[in-house]
Each structure stands twice: as C-alpha cells, then as structure tokens.
Amino acid sequence: MIDEIKHKCGIAMVRLLKPLEHYQLNHGSWRYGLEKLYLLMEKQRNRGQDGAGIVSLKFDTQPGKKYFNRHRMNGSTAINNIFAKIYKEYAKAERNSGGAFNDPQWAKDNLSFVAEAYLGHLRYGTFGTNSVENLHPVMRQNNWKTRNLVLAGNFNLTNVDELFARLMDLGQFPKDYSDTVTMLEKVGHFLDQENQELFDKFKSKGFTNRDITGKISKNLDVPRVLGEASKYWDGGYAVAGMMGHGDMFAMRDPWGIR
C-alpha cells in the first residue's frame, strides 16, 4: 500500500565511520561529511520548496563543549543559504587561523558543523505555517547526552488527538499541538524511561554516576525505545534521528506508506 507519488519532505543522513583526519588525508578535506550532506539534499531540492534545516553532531567532545549545531531557514533557496552561511564562517576562519584551518582537530574544536554525523531535512509543507519553528530537524535537549534527541521526518499521522491525549496521560504538558511535537515527545518519553532503567540497574551494581553515563551510551536499546514510542502511531511516516551520544536511526511506517 503506497501513496500516489508526490513531492513530500526529504531526509538526508550522513554518518562518518572514520575520524576526520582520515578524510583530510584521503579526500583532501575534513569537510567530506558536510559536503556529502549538501549533495544528498541538493538531489532532493524539489522536496524543499518551503524550507530546510540541518543538524550536526560532534563525537567525543569534552564536557562544556557544544556538540550539536543546527541551522534552519525558510524559502526555496534555503539549502544554498544554510550552506553559504556555514562556508562564510569557514572562509573567515581560514583567513584568521594562522594556518591551523586544515587541522581537523582544530576545526572540530573551533568551528560549527565540523562533525561526524549529520541530519538534513527539506520541508514540503502540508500542515502548519512555514515559520522556522515548523522546520525540521526538531530537538529535545538535555544535559545528559543519551537523553538528547533530534528528529526529522516526512509524516502525516491520522490520530494526533489520541496521541496528544496519551501524552497528557503520561503527565506531560505538551507545548504545541502537532504531529511533530507528538512524535518527538513520545520518543523522548521512552528514551527517558530507558535511561532511568539503565541508570538504576548500573547504580545498583555500584558504578559511579560518571561511569554510568558511559554504560548507558553502550547499552541503550534504541529499537525498543522506538518500538514503544510508535506503538500507537497511525498513518504514514518516514523518520530519522539521532541521540547525543551518537546512536542514529531511520524508521518508517509498517505499511510502507512513506
């Protein structure tokens, strides 16, 4: 069962499997991942007539250092405008870095969107206004890496009323009434629950809180989180996302509508 073929929102995801130094040495630039993201989004330009957004995730950052970066813009030229803004920053840094610009570690420490993972989205609006707030990727942020959630999707849920009520039954007080917020908060709820269960498990075994952070990163059951979160989703959806510690996922509705 599939929809009639139409222009709907596009999703692009890039995950580098080797350190940035590898891409500098073998491909001539630590920008390899960002450039691949641009190409993937450019090939779907027809799906982003209302706006676009990207999020990058840096791995192995020190506490206190920003590991997510996000840009979202409206309009049919959003892809070009987003990447132009990033490359303007890079051009300035190259002029002022005293030769350090081509060092991948320096770039990662000092520049935005120098990262190992990327998620991009192109909006072809079917619901809501074209304000920046309605553009993906959307984020649910937390001081624990494993509780951070980024989501981008192409979806149309038919039972938002029911799902909204279920969020309230969980004790939540949703900040907006939309399928986007509903999906984000539903996944976020079960992500929080999984984190708490793992924390309690490792705490009972005598691990320190600092040690537990790493244990949760290695043992988080993302398929279980997504399975529980999507149990009552009714409609068509294709969703991609990432957590702050580096786990990434892509999923679609079981009927193959999206």
DODRENMI-431008 format. One record per residue (C-alpha): residue in one letter; residue number from 1; x, y, z; chain. Coordinates in steps of 0.25 Angstrom, whole numbers. Last residue first. Layout:
NODE   r     k       X       Y       Z   c
NODE   A   NUM       X       Y       Z   A
...
END
This chain:
NODE   r     k       X       Y       Z   c
NODE   R   258      24      27      14   A
NODE   I   257      12      18      12   A
NODE   G   256      21       6      15   A
NODE   W   255      10      -1      23   A
NODE   P   254      20      -3      35   A
NODE   D   253      22      12      36   A
NODE   R   252      36      16      34   A
NODE   M   251      49      16      42   A
NODE   A   250      63      22      42   A
NODE   F   249      73      22      54   A
NODE   M   248      85      29      60   A
NODE   D   247      93      26      72   A
NODE   G   246     104      36      75   A
NODE   H   245     104      40      89   A
NODE   G   244      94      52      87   A
NODE   M   243      83      43      81   A
NODE   M   242      80      43      66   A
NODE   G   241      68      43      56   A
NODE   A   240      61      39      44   A
NODE   V   239      46      37      41   A
NODE   A   238      38      32      30   A
NODE   Y   237      23      33      33   A
NODE   G   236       9      29      28   A
NODE   G   235      -3      28      38   A
NODE   D   234      -6      22      51   A
NODE   W   233       5      23      62   A
NODE   Y   232       0      15      74   A
NODE   K   231      12       6      76   A
NODE   S   230      22      17      71   A
NODE   A   229      28      20      84   A
NODE   E   228      29       6      89   A
NODE   G   227      36       1      77   A
NODE   L   226      45      13      76   A
NODE   V   225      50      11      90   A
NODE   R   224      52      -4      88   A
NODE   P   223      60      -1      75   A
NODE   V   222      69       9      82   A
NODE   D   221      73      -1      94   A
NODE   L   220      83       8     101   A
NODE   N   219      95      -1     105   A
NODE   K   218     107       6     101   A
NODE   S   217     103      20     104   A
NODE   I   216      97      16     117   A
NODE   K   215     110      10     121   A
NODE   G   214     117      23     118   A
NODE   T   213     108      31     127   A
NODE   I   212     108      20     138   A
NODE   D   211     123      22     140   A
NODE   R   210     121      37     143   A
NODE   N   209     110      33     153   A
NODE   T   208     119      23     160   A
NODE   F   207     116       8     158   A
NODE   G   206     112       0     170   A
NODE   K   205     103     -10     163   A
NODE   S   204      90      -4     168   A
NODE   K   203      95       9     161   A
NODE   F   202      96       1     148   A
NODE   K   201      82      -4     148   A
NODE   D   200      76       9     153   A
NODE   F   199      83      17     142   A
NODE   L   198      79       7     132   A
NODE   E   197      64       8     136   A
NODE   Q   196      65      23     136   A
NODE   N   195      71      24     122   A
NODE   E   194      61      15     116   A
NODE   Q   193      50      23     123   A
NODE   D   192      56      36     117   A
NODE   L   191      56      30     103   A
NODE   F   190      42      25     105   A
NODE   H   189      38      39     108   A
NODE   G   188      46      45      97   A
NODE   V   187      40      36      86   A
NODE   K   186      26      41      90   A
NODE   E   185      31      56      92   A
NODE   L   184      37      56      78   A
NODE   M   183      25      49      71   A
NODE   T   182      15      58      78   A
NODE   V   181      23      70      75   A
NODE   T   180      23      67      60   A
NODE   D   179       9      62      60   A
NODE   S   178       4      76      65   A
NODE   Y   177      -2      83      77   A
NODE   D   176       9      90      84   A
NODE   K   175      16      91      97   A
NODE   P   174      11      78     102   A
NODE   F   173       8      77     117   A
NODE   Q   172      13      63     120   A
NODE   G   171       7      54     131   A
NODE   L   170       7      41     124   A
NODE   D   169      -8      43     122   A
NODE   M   168      -5      56     115   A
NODE   L   167       4      49     105   A
NODE   R   166      -7      39     103   A
NODE   A   165     -17      50     100   A
NODE   F   164      -8      56      89   A
NODE   L   163      -7      42      83   A
NODE   E   162     -22      41      82   A
NODE   D   161     -24      55      76   A
NODE   V   160     -12      53      67   A
NODE   N   159     -19      40      61   A
NODE   T   158     -17      42      46   A
NODE   L   157      -2      44      46   A
NODE   N   156       4      50      33   A
NODE   F   155      19      48      32   A
NODE   N   154      32      52      26   A
NODE   G   153      42      53      37   A
NODE   A   152      53      59      45   A
NODE   L   151      57      57      59   A
NODE   V   150      68      60      69   A
NODE   L   149      68      55      83   A
NODE   N   148      77      57      95   A
NODE   R   147      74      48     106   A
NODE   T   146      87      40     104   A
NODE   K   145      96      52     105   A
NODE   W   144      90      56     118   A
NODE   N   143      89      71     120   A
NODE   N   142      76      70     112   A
NODE   Q   141      71      75      98   A
NODE   R   140      59      71      90   A
NODE   M   139      61      75      76   A
NODE   V   138      54      77      63   A
NODE   P   137      61      75      50   A
NODE   H   136      52      81      44   A
NODE   L   135      44      93      41   A
NODE   N   134      32      97      48   A
NODE   E   133      39     107      57   A
NODE   V   132      45     114      45   A
NODE   S   131      31     118      41   A
NODE   N   130      25     112      28   A
NODE   T   129      11     110      35   A
NODE   G   128       4      97      39   A
NODE   F   127       2      85      31   A
NODE   T   126       5      80      17   A
NODE   G   125      19      87      16   A
NODE   Y   124      29      82       7   A
NODE   R   123      41      83      16   A
NODE   L   122      55      78      13   A
NODE   H   121      62      72      25   A
NODE   G   120      77      69      28   A
NODE   L   119      84      60      38   A
NODE   Y   118      99      60      40   A
NODE   A   117     109      51      48   A
NODE   E   116     124      52      50   A
NODE   A   115     125      67      52   A
NODE   V   114     131      80      47   A
NODE   F   113     117      87      47   A
NODE   S   112     122      99      56   A
NODE   L   111     136     103      57   A
NODE   N   110     147     103      68   A
NODE   D   109     149      90      74   A
NODE   K   108     145      82      61   A
NODE   A   107     154      91      52   A
NODE   W   106     166      90      62   A
NODE   Q   105     164      75      61   A
NODE   P   104     163      74      46   A
NODE   D   103     176      83      44   A
NODE   N   102     173      90      31   A
NODE   F   101     170     103      38   A
NODE   A   100     182     103      47   A
NODE   G    99     190     112      37   A
NODE   G    98     189     125      45   A
NODE   S    97     174     123      47   A
NODE   N    96     170     137      43   A
NODE   R    95     168     135      28   A
NODE   E    94     163     121      29   A
NODE   A    93     153     125      40   A
NODE   K    92     147     135      31   A
NODE   A    91     145     126      20   A
NODE   Y    90     140     115      29   A
NODE   E    89     129     125      35   A
NODE   K    88     125     128      21   A
NODE   Y    87     124     113      18   A
NODE   I    86     114     111      29   A
NODE   K    85     105     123      24   A
NODE   A    84     106     118       9   A
NODE   F    83     102     105      14   A
NODE   I    82      89     110      20   A
NODE   N    81      86     120       9   A
NODE   N    80      88     109      -2   A
NODE   I    79      79      99       4   A
NODE   A    78      68     110       8   A
NODE   T    77      67     115      -6   A
NODE   S    76      52     111      -7   A
NODE   G    75      49     118       6   A
NODE   N    74      51     117      21   A
NODE   M    73      63     114      28   A
NODE   R    72      68     105      39   A
NODE   H    71      82     103      45   A
NODE   R    70      87      94      56   A
NODE   N    69      99      90      63   A
NODE   F    68     100      80      74   A
NODE   Y    67     113      76      81   A
NODE   K    66     115      89      89   A
NODE   K    65     127      88      99   A
NODE   G    64     125      88     114   A
NODE   P    63     128      74     116   A
NODE   Q    62     139      70     105   A
NODE   T    61     135      65      92   A
NODE   D    60     136      51      87   A
NODE   F    59     126      51      75   A
NODE   K    58     121      64      69   A
NODE   L    57     107      64      64   A
NODE   S    56     102      73      52   A
NODE   V    55      88      77      50   A
NODE   I    54      82      82      37   A
NODE   G    53      69      90      32   A
NODE   A    52      61      93      20   A
NODE   G    51      50     102      15   A
NODE   D    50      37     103       7   A
NODE   Q    49      42      97      -6   A
NODE   G    48      49      86       0   A
NODE   R    47      45      73      -7   A
NODE   N    46      49      78     -21   A
NODE   R    45      63      80     -16   A
NODE   Q    44      64      65     -13   A
NODE   K    43      78      64     -21   A
NODE   E    42      82      76     -14   A
NODE   M    41      80      70       0   A
NODE   L    40      89      58      -3   A
NODE   L    39      99      67      -9   A
NODE   Y    38      99      76       3   A
NODE   L    37     100      64      13   A
NODE   K    36     112      59       5   A
NODE   E    35     119      72       6   A
NODE   L    34     117      72      21   A
NODE   G    33     123      59      22   A
NODE   Y    32     135      62      14   A
NODE   R    31     138      75      21   A
NODE   W    30     151      70      27   A
NODE   S    29     157      71      13   A
NODE   G    28     166      65       3   A
NODE   H    27     159      52       2   A
NODE   N    26     170      43       7   A
NODE   L    25     177      51      17   A
NODE   Q    24     166      61      22   A
NODE   Y    23     156      49      21   A
NODE   H    22     165      41      30   A
NODE   E    21     167      52      40   A
NODE   L    20     152      54      42   A
NODE   P    19     152      40      49   A
NODE   K    18     145      28      42   A
NODE   L    17     131      23      40   A
NODE   L    16     125      36      36   A
NODE   R    15     110      36      38   A
NODE   V    14     102      44      28   A
NODE   M    13      86      46      27   A
NODE   A    12      77      52      17   A
NODE   I    11      62      54      18   A
NODE   G    10      52      60       8   A
NODE   C     9      38      65      11   A
NODE   K     8      28      61       0   A
NODE   H     7      27      63     -15   A
NODE   K     6      16      53     -19   A
NODE   I     5      15      39     -24   A
NODE   E     4       1      34     -20   A
NODE   D     3       2      27      -7   A
NODE   I     2       6      13      -5   A
NODE   M     1       0       0       0   A
END
